Amino acid sequence: MQALYAVEPWGANRDNAHAAMLAMIYASAHTPKGKRRPRMSDYMLTTKTTVDGGKKLTDLRNYLKSTVKKNV
């Protein structure tokens, strides 16, 4: 499977690279002379990584607690 993927990639990563390449080409054609040409990495979608997963979990718990109404 890895050999096939190396020759003909598929999936979200390939789609991301393809969209970034098209955006880079379009932006490059409309970039004035003397300005920095865009790179593919400028248009690649990335995910934000959290440094502290525990803080994210605590924030989620607090949010859920604040939205739940108590039965009285």
C-alpha positions in Angstrom: 0.0 0.0 0.0 2.8 2.4 0.9 4.4 1.9 -2.5 1.2 2.6 -4.3 0.6 5.7 -2.2 4.1 6.9 -3.0 3.4 6.7 -6.7 -0.2 7.9 -6.7 -1.3 9.6 -3.4 -4.9 9.9 -2.4 -7.0 11.3 0.4 -7.2 14.5 2.4 -3.4 15.2 2.3 -3.3 15.1 -1.5 -6.4 17.2 -1.8 -4.9 19.8 0.6 -1.7 19.9 -1.4 -3.6 20.2 -4.7 -5.8 23.1 -3.4 -2.7 24.9 -2.0 -0.9 24.5 -5.3 -3.8 26.0 -7.3 -4.1 28.9 -4.8 -0.4 29.6 -5.0 -0.4 29.7 -8.8 -3.4 32.0 -8.9 -1.9 34.3 -6.2 1.4 34.3 -7.9 -0.1 35.4 -11.2 -1.7 38.4 -9.3 1.3 39.4 -7.2 2.9 42.7 -8.2 6.5 42.7 -9.4 8.9 43.2 -6.5 6.7 41.5 -4.0 7.5 38.1 -2.4 5.9 35.3 -4.4 3.6 33.1 -2.4 4.6 29.5 -1.4 2.4 26.4 -1.2 3.0 26.4 2.5 1.2 29.7 2.8 -2.0 28.0 1.7 -1.7 24.5 3.3 -4.4 23.8 5.8 -2.9 22.9 9.2 -4.4 21.9 12.5 -3.6 23.8 15.7 -1.9 21.7 18.3 -2.6 22.3 21.9 0.3 22.4 24.3 -1.8 21.5 27.3 -4.5 18.8 26.6 -5.5 18.9 30.3 -6.4 22.6 30.1 -8.5 21.9 27.1 -10.3 19.2 28.9 -10.9 21.3 32.0 -12.2 24.2 29.8 -14.6 21.7 28.2 -15.8 20.4 31.6 -16.4 24.0 32.8 -18.3 24.9 29.7 -20.5 21.9 30.0 -21.2 22.5 33.7 -22.2 26.1 32.9 -24.7 25.0 30.2 -26.5 22.3 32.2 -29.5 23.4 34.2 -30.0 21.8 37.5 -33.3 20.0 38.2 -34.9 21.7 41.2 
